[in-house]
């Protein structure tokens, strides 16, 4: 664990330690974001073949519907695109051009859902089918507010703005396609500092913007969940959802259990959930959860430590919270205990990690 997270902190050019985390190099993600990125470049007359150098991919391969890419490959192409275009709001440009049609079967399942809330939950449950490079969750913020939250799979600070821009911009474009042009979020919260192109955010999202926040999430009024969709078709929705589930299951049961554990840990880090707590939330026995994780070569404590380390690093890179506040965010009431744990995970104290990120 230590060498893995140290590499994440110290190597600005890599989103995760090469060879240290199988999630980084396994090719399991549809290349949708790369497809939209290159389509945008070609529509502008920009050459983009060079973006794929050294990635093990070519632009022509993106036309293969069976192609799956690793996070490492996607990271490489996106970083080259950002460097080549010099466009700080590239993620916004990619995301706002996406439509329900861009999401294939998932878009169809969302479009034919009964309500906007149903469509939102379908999209979140099957977001990996759309080629998402981050994880997402549905959150109840208050009696009147709910949110779509983004959780980075790796501590990839250089790419986080692009990934959030693409995800939130495409989500808003689709929300307006579903619920009408009058759809407005209440606010957009982002953990990274205010960018120079903040006006682009204001123009597109048309809501309150909070940078240096504790979470990456877009908050909407809960009343939108009941908004009926005119394109609702129960039979088509059921068929499309079944096909999405079929695609989703290709990852395998062990990987799905690990993803579920990670998702629950991220949502409850403040409360230091233990294995019995997570098993109960998954409607499994403690013994069954241990066995399922072991079948995938995973141990609960290692997953918990990695999720806490990644969240701590994300907040340290954001720069707005104190070390003590970050410790509270991931379940440590005692700052000294957090510092000791962080150094055990990463090999360096939190302040050193923050200075390196700066």
C-alpha distance (Angstrom), angle and dihedral (degrees) to the residues before:
residue distance angle dihedral
X1 . . .
X2 3.80 . .
X3 3.80 97.6 .
X4 3.81 90.7 44.2
X5 3.78 95.7 57.2
X6 3.80 94.1 38.8
X7 3.79 88.2 59.3
X8 3.78 89.7 50.4
X9 3.77 91.2 54.9
X10 3.77 100.4 39.4
X11 3.79 103.8 38.6
X12 3.78 107.1 69.4
X13 3.80 91.1 -179.9
X14 3.81 95.2 59.1
X15 3.78 128.2 63.1
X16 3.81 92.0 -153.7
X17 3.77 137.7 2.5
X18 3.78 108.2 -76.0
X19 3.78 111.0 -117.7
X20 3.82 92.5 3.6
X21 3.80 98.8 88.7
X22 3.79 119.8 38.6
X23 3.81 90.7 -156.4
X24 3.79 89.2 68.2
X25 3.79 97.3 59.7
X26 3.80 104.6 28.1
X27 3.83 110.3 110.3
X28 3.81 102.8 -135.7
X29 3.82 105.3 121.3
X30 3.82 125.2 95.7
X31 3.83 107.8 -121.3
X32 3.82 94.8 -124.9
X33 3.80 95.8 130.6
X34 3.80 91.3 50.4
X35 3.81 89.5 48.4
X36 3.83 92.0 53.4
X37 3.80 91.3 42.8
X38 3.80 93.7 54.0
X39 3.81 92.6 41.9
X40 3.79 88.9 55.4
X41 3.80 90.8 49.9
X42 3.81 93.2 48.7
X43 3.81 91.7 48.0
X44 3.80 87.2 56.5
X45 3.78 93.2 47.1
X46 3.81 92.5 -111.1
X47 3.79 121.4 147.2
X48 3.78 112.0 -125.7
X49 3.81 107.7 166.3
X50 3.81 89.4 100.8
X51 3.80 90.9 60.8
X52 3.80 88.8 74.3
X53 3.82 96.6 55.0
X54 3.78 111.5 127.4
X55 3.80 93.6 5.4
X56 3.80 97.1 99.5
X57 3.80 88.7 -119.3
X58 3.79 136.9 97.3
X59 3.79 127.8 -154.0
X60 3.80 90.4 -117.2
X61 3.81 90.8 59.9
X62 3.79 90.2 64.8
X63 3.81 87.7 75.7
X64 3.81 90.2 66.5
X65 3.85 107.5 97.6
X66 3.81 90.7 -155.6
X67 3.82 94.0 56.1
X68 3.79 117.1 120.2
X69 3.79 123.4 -175.1
X70 3.78 134.5 -160.6
X71 3.78 124.7 -121.6
X72 3.81 87.3 -112.2
X73 3.79 91.4 58.2
X74 3.80 94.0 45.5
X75 3.80 90.7 46.6
X76 3.81 91.0 52.4
X77 3.81 94.4 50.6
X78 3.81 94.8 44.7
X79 3.81 93.3 48.2
X80 3.81 90.4 51.5
X81 3.80 90.3 48.1
X82 3.80 91.6 52.0
X83 3.78 91.0 48.6
X84 3.81 94.1 45.8
X85 3.80 97.1 46.5
X86 3.78 97.9 35.7
X87 3.80 86.0 -150.0
X88 3.81 111.2 145.0
X89 3.81 93.3 -166.9
X90 3.79 95.3 49.5
X91 3.81 92.3 123.8
X92 3.81 90.7 56.1
X93 3.79 91.1 49.6
X94 3.81 91.6 51.3
X95 3.80 96.2 43.4
X96 3.78 99.8 46.7
X97 3.80 90.6 54.2
X98 3.80 93.0 59.0
X99 3.81 122.3 100.3
X100 3.79 138.5 -174.7
X101 3.80 86.5 -89.8
X102 3.79 88.9 59.9
X103 3.81 88.9 64.3
X104 3.82 95.5 56.3
X105 3.79 113.5 -163.0
X106 3.78 91.6 3.3
X107 3.80 90.4 55.0
X108 3.79 89.8 51.0
X109 3.80 91.7 49.4
X110 3.80 90.6 50.7
X111 3.80 94.8 44.7
X112 3.80 93.0 52.3
X113 3.82 95.0 46.3
X114 3.79 118.3 117.0
X115 3.81 98.3 -120.2
X116 3.78 139.4 12.4
X117 3.80 88.6 -108.1
X118 3.80 91.1 55.1
X119 3.80 90.5 49.0
X120 3.79 91.3 48.8
X121 3.80 92.8 51.3
X122 3.82 92.2 46.6
X123 3.80 90.2 51.3
X124 3.79 92.2 49.4
X125 3.80 94.9 45.6
X126 3.81 92.3 51.9
X127 3.81 102.0 29.1
X128 3.82 92.4 126.8
X129 3.81 89.4 65.0
X130 3.82 87.5 64.4
X131 3.81 92.4 56.9
X132 3.80 96.0 -104.7
X133 3.81 114.4 176.5
X134 3.80 92.9 -158.6
X135 3.79 133.1 50.6
X136 3.79 120.1 -113.0
X137 3.79 136.0 -162.0
X138 3.80 140.4 -174.3
X139 3.80 114.8 -117.2
X140 3.79 133.3 -171.3
X141 3.81 103.8 -141.5
X142 3.80 97.2 177.9
X143 3.80 140.6 -31.4
X144 3.81 88.3 -73.5
X145 3.79 103.1 31.8
X146 3.80 136.5 62.2
X147 3.77 129.5 175.1
X148 3.78 146.4 -153.7
X149 3.81 104.7 -136.0
X150 3.81 128.1 -162.5
X151 3.80 123.2 -146.0
X152 3.83 117.3 -170.5
X153 3.80 113.3 -131.8
X154 3.79 90.2 -145.8
X155 3.76 135.9 21.0
X156 3.80 91.8 -99.4
X157 3.81 102.4 154.5
X158 3.84 96.3 168.6
X159 3.80 91.6 55.2
X160 3.80 99.7 35.9
X161 3.84 96.0 91.8
X162 3.81 91.6 51.2
X163 3.80 92.7 47.2
X164 3.81 93.1 47.8
X165 3.80 92.7 44.9
X166 3.80 92.3 50.8
X167 3.81 94.6 45.5
X168 3.80 97.8 44.3
X169 3.81 95.2 39.7
X170 3.81 93.0 49.7
X171 3.81 90.6 44.7
X172 3.79 91.3 52.6
X173 3.80 92.6 45.5
X174 3.80 89.3 52.7
X175 3.81 92.7 43.7
X176 3.80 89.8 55.8
X177 3.79 89.7 47.2
X178 3.81 89.7 53.2
X179 3.80 102.5 37.5
X180 3.78 101.0 25.1
X181 3.81 136.1 -99.2
X182 3.80 90.7 -69.6
X183 3.80 91.8 71.6
X184 3.80 110.7 119.4
X185 3.80 129.4 174.2
X186 3.79 118.2 -136.0
X187 3.79 96.3 -132.2
X188 3.78 144.5 -19.9
X189 3.82 117.1 -134.6
X190 3.81 120.7 -163.8
X191 3.79 131.1 178.9
X192 3.80 95.8 -146.1
X193 3.84 125.3 81.2
X194 3.80 122.8 -86.7
X195 3.83 107.3 -79.6
X196 3.78 125.7 -135.5
X197 3.81 90.5 -113.5
X198 3.81 93.6 56.7
X199 3.81 90.7 132.4
X200 3.81 88.8 67.0
X201 3.81 87.7 58.5
X202 3.80 91.5 48.8
X203 3.81 92.9 48.7
X204 3.79 95.0 50.0
X205 3.80 105.5 34.3
X206 3.83 95.9 35.9
X207 3.79 93.3 -160.1
X208 3.79 142.1 95.0
X209 3.82 112.0 -58.8
X210 3.81 123.1 -150.6
X211 3.81 119.4 -174.3
X212 3.80 125.0 -174.0
X213 3.81 87.1 33.1
X214 3.79 128.1 154.0
X215 3.80 93.8 -112.4
X216 3.78 142.0 30.0
X217 3.80 102.8 -126.9
X218 3.77 144.9 124.6
X219 3.80 113.8 -132.9
X220 3.80 122.6 -150.2
X221 3.79 135.4 179.5
X222 3.81 110.1 -88.7
X223 3.81 90.1 -132.4
X224 3.80 89.3 74.4
X225 3.81 89.4 69.4
X226 3.82 90.5 73.3
X227 3.80 94.3 48.8
X228 3.86 106.8 124.7
X229 3.79 118.4 -129.5
X230 3.82 116.3 -133.0
X231 3.82 91.6 -149.1
X232 3.81 93.7 58.7
X233 3.79 113.2 143.4
X234 3.81 114.1 167.0
X235 3.81 96.2 -161.4
X236 3.80 95.0 47.9
X237 3.80 90.5 43.9
X238 3.79 91.0 53.3
X239 3.80 93.4 47.7
X240 3.81 94.2 46.6
X241 3.79 91.7 46.2
X242 3.81 91.1 51.2
X243 3.80 90.5 53.4
X244 3.81 91.3 47.9
X245 3.80 89.5 51.6
X246 3.79 89.6 49.7
X247 3.81 91.2 53.9
X248 3.79 91.2 44.5
X249 3.80 92.2 53.3
X250 3.82 91.8 59.1
X251 3.82 87.9 84.7
X252 3.81 89.4 69.6
X253 3.80 133.3 -119.8
X254 3.80 98.1 -84.9
X255 3.80 93.2 52.3
X256 3.80 89.9 47.7
X257 3.80 91.6 52.7
X258 3.81 90.4 49.9
X259 3.81 90.5 49.6
X260 3.82 90.5 49.8
X261 3.80 91.7 50.1
X262 3.81 91.2 49.0
X263 3.80 91.7 48.9
X264 3.81 93.1 51.3
X265 3.79 93.0 45.0
X266 3.81 91.7 51.7
X267 3.80 91.0 50.9
X268 3.82 94.6 48.6
X269 3.81 104.8 32.6
X270 3.81 93.2 123.7
X271 3.82 89.6 62.7
X272 3.84 96.3 50.1
X273 3.83 94.3 -128.2
X274 3.80 115.0 -148.8
X275 3.77 126.9 -148.2
X276 3.86 93.2 -95.1
X277 3.82 89.3 52.6
X278 3.81 92.9 51.2
X279 3.80 92.3 44.4
X280 3.80 89.9 53.4
X281 3.82 91.7 49.9
X282 3.82 88.6 51.6
X283 3.83 91.5 48.3
X284 3.80 89.8 -119.4
X285 3.76 133.7 122.3
X286 3.79 117.3 -106.4
X287 3.79 89.8 -116.7
X288 3.82 93.0 51.0
X289 3.81 92.3 50.4
X290 3.80 91.9 50.2
X291 3.79 90.7 49.4
X292 3.82 94.0 47.8
X293 3.79 91.4 49.7
X294 3.81 91.3 46.9
X295 3.80 90.5 52.2
X296 3.78 87.1 60.1
X297 3.80 92.1 45.9
X298 3.82 92.7 -108.5
X299 3.81 134.6 129.9
X300 3.80 122.5 -153.8
X301 3.80 96.0 -131.8
X302 3.81 92.5 51.5
X303 3.82 90.6 51.0
X304 3.81 90.4 47.4
X305 3.81 92.7 49.6
X306 3.80 92.6 47.6
X307 3.81 93.1 49.1
X308 3.82 90.8 48.7
X309 3.80 92.2 46.7
X310 3.81 92.9 49.1
X311 3.81 91.9 48.2
X312 3.80 91.8 47.8
X313 3.80 91.4 49.6
X314 3.80 91.1 48.5
X315 3.82 91.2 53.6
X316 3.80 93.0 43.4
X317 3.80 89.2 54.5
X318 3.81 89.6 49.0
X319 3.79 87.7 61.9
X320 3.82 100.7 -157.4
X321 3.83 102.2 96.7
X322 3.78 127.0 69.7
X323 3.78 120.2 -119.3
X324 3.80 89.8 -106.2
X325 3.82 91.8 51.7
X326 3.80 91.1 49.6
X327 3.80 89.1 51.0
X328 3.82 89.4 54.2
X329 3.80 90.5 49.5
X330 3.79 91.0 60.0
X331 3.80 97.5 39.8
X332 3.82 107.0 -87.5
X333 3.81 115.1 126.3
X334 3.80 90.7 179.4
X335 3.85 113.4 65.2
X336 3.80 90.9 -155.8
X337 3.79 91.3 56.0
X338 3.80 89.4 49.9
X339 3.81 92.1 50.1
X340 3.80 91.4 50.8
X341 3.81 92.3 48.0
X342 3.80 93.0 46.3
X343 3.80 91.6 50.8
X344 3.81 89.7 48.9
X345 3.82 90.3 52.2
X346 3.79 98.4 43.0
X347 3.79 108.8 17.9
X348 3.81 92.8 -119.7
X349 3.83 137.4 73.1
X350 3.84 119.4 -101.3
X351 3.81 94.2 -107.5
X352 3.81 91.5 55.5
X353 3.79 90.4 50.6
X354 3.82 89.9 50.8
X355 3.80 92.8 49.0
X356 3.80 90.9 49.9
X357 3.81 91.1 50.2
X358 3.78 90.3 52.4
